[in-house]
Amino acid sequence: KVKKLFVFREKPKVVKPSPSSNDGPEAKKAKVDPNETTMVKKTASFCNLKEALEVDWTSEKAKANLKRTPVDYFLLHVLLKFRTDKGRDPDPKSCADDSQLLKQIRDDVLEAMGLSGDLLSDDFISYCFSEMSPVCAVVGGVLGQEVVKALSQRDAPHRNFFFFDGRKGNGVVDYFGPN
């Protein structure tokens, strides 16, 4: 089901000159009064997580976007499948067994999507066995910012995904799902 969010934006009010003023060409221009604002109501649509995760990667449009799609999106699929199958996250105590299972799940997930297995290299496994506190702090801060945006209805929140790479220190906002 598509969720709709109403977003209100403040815009400076444009004050038109009165027809009785004869101040020359300058008086004919519309002026912006910074002290007055008007509220503009807009609607933003959001798809649910299930639709965002069910992208058809065999379509031409999806293939064109594949180069700029963060590999973290596919890592998310692998970790969700691992959690569904095992009922837990990868455990450092069973690193050898979980590593083999993660590789197998990666191959299965990417094959089911119609994608090459080398899209997610083998070194992704080393990122699956812990949580980095700085990454959790950044993602939590962005999440809090998005909640404030949604509740205050001042700015439009991100449409659906924020991926943060703790190794590189950069984040990417992306949208998946139906337009």
N, C-alpha and C positions, 0 to 999 in steps of 0.2 A: 504494500500500500504506500502511495506517495504521501509524504508529509509536507504540509505547507506551513510556512512561517511568514508572518507579516513583519516587514521591516520598515521602520519610519526613519526618514532622513531629514535633517534640517537643511534648508536652502535659504540663502539670503533673499529677502524680498526685493523685487525690482520695483522701483518707484518711477512711474511715468510722469513726465513734466505736464503741468497743467496747460491747457490750450491758451490761456489768457496771458502767459508770460511771453514777453517779447525780448528775450535776452540774446537773440541771435541763434546761430547754429548750435551752440553749446547746449541751449535749453531743449533742443529737439531730441537729444540723446537720452536714453533711459539710464537712470542712475541706480546704483545698488546701495541700499541703506544697510550698513553693517549692524545696526541696532535692532532691526526687525528680521524675523525669520518665519518661514512657513514650513509646515510639516507635510512631507510627501509620503504617501503610503504605497509600498511596493510589496509584491508577493514573490517569495522564493520557494521553489519546490525541491524536495529532497527524497531520494529513493531509500529504501530500507537496505540493511546490510546484506541480506540474501541476494537481492538484485545486483548490488555492487560487486559481489563476489562471483556472480554467474556471467561474466563477460565472455562472449563468443570470440575467441582469439583466431578463429578461422576466417572471419569476415575481413574484407579488404581494409575497412576503416580501422579495425583493431590492429591489423598487421602493420599499418602505417604508423600507428601510435606506439607500437611495441618498442621501438628504439628509445623513446623518451620515458617509457614506463619504468619506475624504480624497481629494481630486483627485489626490494623489500616486500612488494606486493605478492610476489610468488613465494617468498619466504614465509609470509603470513599464512598462505594457503597450506604450506607444509606443516607449520606449527599447529594450525587449527586441526589438521587431519591427525597429527600425532596425539594431540590432546583428546580428540574424539575416540581414537583407537585405544589409547592407553589410560585415559582418565587422569592424566597428570602431565606436567611439563617434563622436558628432558632433565634427567638427574645426573649430576656429576659423579655420583657413586656408581652408576651403571653406564659410564661414558662409552665404553667399547660397544656394548650391546645397543645402546641408544643411537650411537653414531651410525651403525650399520642400518638400523631401522629408519633413521632420518634420510639416509641416501636412497633407500628403497622407496620411501614415501615420496621423496623429491622426484624420482624417476616416474612413479605412478601418476602423481599429480600433474606433472608437466606433459606426460604422454596423453592423459585424459583431456588436457587443454589443447592438444594438438601442437605443442611446442617442443623445441629441442631440449634435451636433457642438459646440455652445456650452458643453458641460459643462467643457471644457478650453479656456480662452481663448487667444488668439494670443500673449499675453505669456509663455506657458510656454517658448517657444523660447529666450528669453534665459537661462534656467536650465540649458540642456542643453549648453553649450559649455565648462564648466569644473567643477572640484571645489574646494570651499571647505575649507581646512584645518580651521577650527573645526568644521564640520559633520562632517568625517571623524573628528575626535577624539571628538566626542560619540557618534556612531554606533559607533565602535570601542570606546568605554568601555562602552556598553550591551551590545554583543556580548560583551565580556569578562565582564561581570556575568552574562549569561545562561549562558555556558559554566560559570562557577563554580557557578551554581545547579544546572545539570544534573549536573555531576560530584559535587558535594557531596550532592545529593539532599536539601537542606534546605528549599528553597522551590520552588514550581512555576515553570518558566520561562514567558516569554510564549508564547502558543500559535502565532502565526505571523508577524505583521508589525509592524514598528516604523517609523513614518514620522516623519522630523525635518525641520521647515521652518526652514532657516537664516535666512531673512528675518525670521520672527516669533520665532524662538528657542523654539519649542515642539515637543514630540514627542507622537505619538499611537500607542497600541498598539491594533491591531485584529485581528480574526479573520475569515478568509474560508475557505470550503470547507464540506464536509458537517459536520453537527453530530456 
